[in-house]
Amino acid sequence: MQIGRVIGTLVSTQKHRKLEGAKLLLVQPLTLEDTPRGAPVLTIDSVGAGVGEKVLIVLEGRAAGEALRRKAAPVDAAIIGIVDAVEVAKD
């Protein structure tokens, strides 16, 4: 899992039938200090996130596909939560 921020939306008039009706969002992965890390990722939104929100994403594997609740959906990344706060314990 990774933390990221939704930076945009993607509209596709032609897509795999298992993705019909799914909301596609661009997410910028973040470090714990809220700085961008790596390239933005195209994700399936399963929780109703919006642009500017901090989110929890899963990449690849069965967890990403299951977030859409459709068997055998071709999904590489999915938003599975909206982050309210991040607390890092200091030693």
Secondary structure, 3 states (H helix, E strand, C coil): CEEEEEEEEECCCCCCHHHCCCEEEEEEEECCCCCECCCCEEEEECCCCCCCCEEEEEECHHHHHHHCCCCCCCCCEEEEEECCCCCCCCC
